[in-house]
Amino acid sequence: MQRLHLSIIMTYILSLILFTGTGFCAEKIPLTLDTAIRMALEENHYLKSRNLEVQSADAGQKASRGALLPRLDTYAGYLRTSNPMLIIPMTELGSDPTFTRNHYQAGLGITFPLYEGGRRWHKVTASDLSKLIAEHQLKFSRQEIIANVTNTFNQILSFQALEKAQLKVLDSLKKAQNDIRKRVDLGRTAPVELMKMDTQVAHQEQALIHTRQAALRARQALASLLGKNPALLDEPEGRLKTTPPKLPAQDKTTLEKIIAQRPDIDKAQDELKLAATEIKLQEGYHLPDINVIGDYGQRAGSGLNDNEEVWSAGVNLKFNLYAGGQIKAKVNQAKARYEAARERLEQQKLTAMTEIVQAEANIKEAAERIKMADKTIASARETYRIEELKYNTGASTITDSLLAQAAWFEATALKAEAVYELEKAIVDYRLACGTIEEGINHD
């Protein structure tokens, strides 16, 4: 009996420990925008893959530089022949050569490239450029992740504000709906008025459902960017700005200077240089290969009794006379790729310039929308004040007052949308200018 009680107690304690541990592991993480960005830069799987690509390019760079150094090989072998063969030749007049069916050899060989049409150096240059391209891609990917995290985070904040405003609108409409229903029951108004109000309430309920589902989708998107489980993320905390930044005046020269600092432009420029290096590399196959070669070792026969030191040294030259037109075709292929890279660079510059101009226009448009929303809110607030005063004096119905209040809250919801559009336009502008990572604390 005592053992049974002890077993129950131990089971209870173990369950308590497991429950506490589970609760601790599932503790939610408070979220601010800075926290979310730092988390994404550390945990985003796409950025991790980009980091690995930089490491791969770094290893390729070291491998290409290693090819410039001499190659040293050691060898050993055994060969048995059907008939005895010469192992140690006659070195002087009167000496007897040695024949054996068993042949052993071991030694050290060296190859040093003197000249290969510049191909090895071009490969080094190509590997250097490949590493730079990977680093530019990583930097641009970081900026894209920061922009996506910021926009998604701000979108969730916008949905929070929008949901609050929509709830107030729905509450006012339902109160007006109940008032109209009572008046219909008393025969003071036509049933069609209730039908109109029912439609308006249903429309607002659908809008609220849409906002909540959109918020859930945004939370899932944010969790994916952060590399986290959505269930472990707390609600984002922060406030959206309502004041647009001061944008500098920009002409063509200024825009060109701005886009020159974008990492994707740097990447496209290095891709053009890489294509030019590939042309030189392929053209190098028309030139001869010159290598210094050397060998030192021992060879022996049966029983390893008769052995001899052997060595050799020399220069090896190789020159291609005909390769079926392969070299010329590969040179033409490299030249076509160079032209394609040049066209991509020019298009990327135009795209960058367009993104800056469009983001600037979106900032101005969103700022105007906020101003209009403020005016609408002020007007709706005053209308509600008047209707409320009229209702208190008996000059109006409660329905008119509630509808005016709903219009006020609806104008507030429209402003929440405009504020998010302003924030998004600002983020897009900073991304387009290549400055979005400035001022971010990476600690």
C-alpha positions in Angstrom: 0.0 0.0 0.0 2.8 2.3 0.8 4.5 1.4 -2.4 1.3 2.3 -4.3 1.1 5.7 -2.6 4.8 6.3 -3.4 4.2 5.4 -7.0 1.3 7.9 -7.2 3.4 10.6 -5.6 6.3 10.0 -8.0 3.9 10.0 -11.0 2.5 13.3 -9.8 5.9 14.9 -9.4 7.1 13.7 -12.8 3.9 15.0 -14.5 4.4 18.4 -12.7 8.0 18.5 -14.0 7.0 17.6 -17.5 4.1 20.1 -17.5 6.3 22.9 -16.2 9.0 22.1 -18.7 6.5 22.1 -21.6 5.1 25.4 -20.4 8.6 26.8 -20.2 9.5 25.6 -23.8 6.3 27.1 -25.1 6.9 30.5 -23.6 6.2 33.1 -26.2 8.8 35.6 -27.3 7.9 39.3 -27.0 8.3 40.9 -30.4 9.5 44.4 -31.4 10.6 45.3 -34.9 14.3 45.4 -34.0 14.0 42.0 -32.3 12.3 40.5 -35.3 14.9 41.8 -37.7 17.8 40.5 -35.6 16.1 37.1 -35.3 15.5 36.9 -39.1 19.2 37.8 -39.8 20.3 35.0 -37.5 17.7 32.3 -38.1 16.3 32.8 -41.6 17.0 29.6 -43.6 17.3 31.4 -46.9 20.0 33.7 -45.5 21.8 30.7 -44.0 21.9 29.1 -47.5 23.4 32.4 -48.9 26.1 32.3 -46.1 27.0 28.8 -47.1 27.3 29.9 -50.8 29.8 32.5 -49.7 31.7 29.8 -47.8 31.6 27.6 -51.0 32.9 30.5 -53.1 35.7 31.1 -50.6 36.8 27.4 -50.8 36.7 27.7 -54.6 38.9 30.8 -54.4 41.5 28.9 -52.3 41.4 25.9 -54.7 42.1 28.1 -57.8 45.0 29.8 -56.1 46.4 26.4 -55.1 46.5 25.5 -58.7 49.3 28.1 -59.3 51.7 26.1 -57.0 53.8 23.1 -58.1 52.1 19.7 -57.9 54.0 17.1 -55.9 53.0 13.4 -56.2 54.4 10.3 -54.7 54.0 6.9 -56.3 54.7 3.2 -55.7 54.0 0.1 -57.8 54.7 -3.5 -58.6 54.7 -5.3 -61.9 55.3 -9.0 -62.8 56.0 -9.9 -66.4 55.7 -13.1 -68.3 59.4 -13.0 -69.3 62.4 -11.6 -67.5 63.0 -8.0 -68.3 65.9 -5.7 -67.8 65.8 -4.0 -64.4 69.3 -2.5 -64.1 70.9 -1.7 -67.4 74.5 -2.1 -68.3 76.0 1.1 -67.0 79.6 0.5 -68.2 81.5 -1.7 -70.5 81.9 -5.2 -69.2 79.1 -5.0 -66.5 76.3 -7.5 -66.5 72.7 -6.2 -66.9 70.1 -7.6 -64.4 66.9 -9.2 -65.6 63.9 -10.1 -63.5 60.2 -10.9 -63.8 59.3 -8.8 -60.7 59.6 -5.1 -60.9 59.2 -2.7 -58.0 59.3 1.1 -58.1 58.7 4.1 -55.8 59.4 7.8 -56.2 58.4 11.4 -56.2 57.2 13.4 -59.1 56.8 17.2 -59.5 55.0 19.3 -62.1 55.2 23.0 -62.2 53.2 25.1 -64.8 55.3 27.8 -66.4 52.7 28.9 -68.8 49.1 27.8 -69.8 47.9 30.7 -71.9 47.0 32.6 -68.8 44.2 30.2 -68.0 45.2 29.6 -64.4 45.4 33.3 -63.6 42.0 33.8 -65.3 40.6 31.0 -63.2 41.9 32.8 -60.1 40.3 36.0 -61.2 37.0 34.2 -61.9 37.1 32.6 -58.5 37.7 36.0 -56.9 34.8 37.5 -58.8 32.6 34.5 -57.9 33.2 35.1 -54.2 32.4 38.8 -54.6 29.2 37.9 -56.4 28.2 35.6 -53.6 28.9 38.3 -51.0 26.8 40.9 -53.0 24.0 38.4 -53.3 24.2 37.7 -49.5 24.1 41.5 -48.8 21.1 42.0 -51.1 19.3 39.0 -49.7 19.8 40.5 -46.2 18.3 43.8 -47.3 15.3 42.0 -48.9 14.8 40.0 -45.7 14.9 43.2 -43.6 12.4 44.8 -45.9 10.0 41.8 -45.9 10.2 41.5 -42.1 9.5 45.2 -41.6 6.6 45.2 -44.1 5.1 42.1 -42.6 5.6 43.3 -39.0 4.0 46.7 -39.9 1.2 44.9 -41.7 0.3 43.0 -38.5 0.3 46.3 -36.5 -2.0 47.7 -39.1 -4.3 44.8 -38.9 -4.4 45.2 -35.1 -5.5 48.8 -35.4 -7.9 48.0 -38.2 -9.5 45.2 -36.2 -10.1 47.6 -33.2 -11.7 50.2 -35.5 -13.8 47.5 -37.2 -15.0 46.2 -33.9 -16.1 49.7 -32.9 -17.9 50.1 -36.2 -19.6 46.7 -35.8 -20.7 47.5 -32.2 -22.2 50.8 -33.3 -24.0 49.1 -36.3 -25.4 46.4 -34.1 -26.7 48.9 -31.6 -28.4 50.8 -34.4 -29.7 47.4 -35.7 -31.4 46.7 -32.4 -32.9 50.2 -32.2 -34.4 49.8 -35.7 -35.7 46.3 -34.9 -37.6 47.8 -31.9 -39.0 50.6 -34.0 -40.1 48.0 -36.6 -41.8 46.0 -33.9 -43.6 49.2 -32.7 -44.6 50.0 -36.3 -42.7 53.2 -36.3 -40.5 52.4 -39.3 -40.7 50.2 -42.4 -39.1 46.6 -42.3 -37.0 47.6 -45.3 -34.9 49.8 -43.1 -34.1 46.8 -40.9 -33.1 44.8 -44.0 -30.7 47.6 -45.1 -29.2 47.6 -41.6 -28.9 43.8 -41.6 -27.0 44.0 -44.9 -24.7 46.6 -43.5 -24.0 44.6 -40.3 -23.3 41.5 -42.4 -20.9 43.4 -44.6 -19.0 44.7 -41.6 -18.8 41.2 -40.0 -17.3 39.9 -43.3 -14.8 42.7 -43.3 -13.8 41.9 -39.7 -13.4 38.2 -40.6 -11.2 39.1 -43.6 -9.0 41.3 -41.4 -8.5 38.6 -38.8 -7.7 35.9 -41.4 -5.3 38.3 -43.1 -3.6 38.9 -39.8 -3.2 35.2 -39.3 -1.6 34.8 -42.7 0.7 37.7 -42.0 1.8 36.1 -38.7 2.5 32.9 -40.5 4.6 34.8 -43.1 6.5 36.6 -40.3 7.2 33.4 -38.5 8.5 31.9 -41.7 10.8 34.9 -42.2 12.1 34.5 -38.7 12.5 30.7 -38.9 10.2 30.2 -36.0 7.0 28.4 -35.0 4.1 30.9 -35.1 2.8 29.5 -31.9 5.9 30.7 -30.0 5.7 34.3 -31.2 4.0 36.9 -29.2 1.9 39.7 -30.8 4.2 42.4 -32.4 4.6 45.5 -30.4 5.1 49.0 -31.8 3.5 52.0 -33.5 3.3 53.0 -37.1 4.6 56.4 -38.2 2.2 58.9 -39.7 4.7 61.5 -40.9 6.5 61.0 -44.2 10.3 61.5 -44.4 11.8 64.4 -46.2 13.0 63.1 -49.5 16.0 64.8 -51.3 15.6 66.3 -54.7 16.8 63.8 -57.3 17.9 64.2 -60.8 19.4 61.6 -63.1 22.9 62.1 -61.8 21.8 61.8 -58.2 19.8 58.6 -59.0 22.8 57.1 -60.7 24.9 57.7 -57.6 22.2 56.2 -55.4 21.8 53.0 -57.4 25.6 52.6 -57.6 25.6 51.6 -53.9 23.0 48.9 -54.3 24.4 45.4 -53.8 22.4 43.9 -56.7 24.0 46.5 -59.0 27.5 45.5 -57.7 26.6 41.9 -58.3 25.5 42.6 -61.9 28.8 44.5 -62.5 30.9 41.7 -61.2 28.9 39.2 -63.3 29.9 41.3 -66.3 33.5 41.2 -65.3 33.2 37.4 -64.8 31.8 37.0 -68.3 34.8 39.1 -69.7 37.2 36.8 -67.8 35.6 33.7 -69.2 36.3 35.0 -72.7 40.0 35.4 -71.9 40.0 32.0 -70.3 38.6 30.3 -73.4 40.9 32.2 -75.7 43.8 30.9 -73.7 43.2 27.4 -75.1 44.7 28.7 -78.4 48.0 29.2 -76.7 50.6 26.5 -75.7 51.0 24.8 -72.3 54.6 24.7 -70.9 55.3 22.7 -67.8 58.5 21.8 -65.9 58.4 18.2 -64.9 60.7 16.1 -62.7 60.9 12.7 -61.1 63.1 10.9 -58.6 62.8 7.4 -57.3 64.0 3.8 -56.9 63.3 0.7 -58.9 64.2 -2.9 -58.0 63.8 -6.5 -59.0 63.1 -9.8 -57.2 64.0 -9.8 -53.5 64.6 -6.0 -53.7 68.3 -6.9 -53.9 69.1 -5.3 -57.2 67.9 -1.7 -57.1 68.8 1.5 -58.8 68.3 5.2 -58.2 66.5 6.9 -61.1 65.6 10.5 -61.9 64.5 12.6 -64.8 63.8 16.3 -65.4 62.7 18.4 -68.4 60.2 20.7 -70.0 57.0 19.6 -71.6 55.3 21.7 -74.3 51.8 21.1 -75.6 50.2 23.1 -78.4 46.7 22.4 -79.8 46.6 22.3 -83.6 43.0 21.2 -84.1 40.1 20.5 -81.7 37.2 20.3 -84.1 36.2 23.9 -83.7 35.5 23.5 -80.0 37.7 26.3 -78.8 36.3 28.8 -81.2 32.7 27.8 -80.3 33.4 28.2 -76.6 34.9 31.6 -77.2 31.8 32.7 -79.1 29.6 31.2 -76.3 31.6 33.2 -73.7 31.2 36.4 -75.8 27.4 35.9 -76.1 27.2 35.4 -72.3 29.2 38.7 -71.9 26.7 40.6 -74.0 23.8 39.0 -72.1 25.4 40.1 -68.8 25.9 43.6 -70.1 22.2 43.8 -71.1 21.2 42.5 -67.6 23.3 45.2 -66.0 21.7 47.9 -68.0 18.2 46.6 -67.3 19.0 46.2 -63.6 20.0 49.9 -63.5 16.8 50.9 -65.1 14.8 48.7 -62.8 16.6 50.2 -59.7 15.9 53.7 -61.0 12.2 52.9 -61.5 11.9 51.4 -58.1 13.2 54.5 -56.5 10.9 56.8 -58.4 7.9 54.6 -57.8 8.6 54.3 -54.0 9.0 58.1 -53.8 5.6 58.5 -55.5 4.0 56.0 -53.2 5.3 57.9 -50.2 3.7 61.1 -51.4 0.5 59.4 -52.3 0.2 57.6 -48.9 1.0 60.9 -47.1 -1.9 62.6 -49.0 -4.2 59.7 -48.1 -3.4 60.2 -44.4 -4.2 63.9 -44.7 -7.5 63.1 -46.3 -8.2 60.4 -43.7 -7.5 63.0 -40.9 -10.0 65.4 -42.5 -12.6 62.6 -42.9 -12.1 61.6 -39.2 -12.5 65.2 -38.1 -15.6 65.6 -40.2 -17.1 62.3 -39.0 -16.3 63.1 -35.4 -18.1 66.5 -35.7 -21.1 64.8 -37.4 -21.3 62.4 -34.6 -21.2 65.2 -32.0 -24.0 67.0 -33.8 -26.1 63.9 -34.1 -25.5 63.0 -30.5 -26.6 66.5 -29.4 -29.7 66.3 -31.6 -30.6 63.0 -30.1 -30.2 64.3 -26.5 -32.5 67.2 -27.4 -35.1 64.9 -29.1 -34.5 66.3 -32.6 -33.0 63.0 -33.9 -33.1 59.3 -33.3 -30.5 57.0 -31.7 -30.1 55.3 -35.1 -28.8 58.5 -36.7 -26.3 59.0 -33.8 -25.1 55.4 -34.0 -24.6 55.5 -37.8 -22.6 58.7 -37.4 -20.5 57.0 -34.8 -19.9 54.1 -37.2 -18.9 56.4 -39.9 -16.3 58.0 -37.6 -14.8 54.6 -36.7 -14.8 53.6 -40.3 -12.8 56.7 -41.2 -10.3 55.6 -38.5 -10.0 52.2 -40.1 -9.3 53.8 -43.5 -6.5 55.8 -41.9 -5.0 52.7 -40.4 -4.7 51.3 -44.0 -3.1 54.5 -45.3 -0.6 54.6 -42.4 0.5 51.1 -43.4 0.8 52.1 -47.0 3.1 54.9 -45.9 5.3 52.7 -43.9 5.5 50.2 -46.7 6.4 52.9 -49.2 9.2 54.1 -46.9 10.6 50.6 -46.6 10.5 50.1 -50.4 12.2 53.5 -50.9 15.1 52.6 -48.5 15.4 49.1 -50.1 15.5 50.7 -53.6 18.2 53.1 -52.4 20.3 50.3 -50.8 20.1 52.0 -47.4 17.7 49.8 -45.5 20.3 48.2 -43.4 21.7 51.5 -42.1 21.0 52.1 -38.4 20.1 48.5 -37.6 21.6 47.0 -34.5 23.0 43.6 -35.3 24.1 42.8 -31.7 
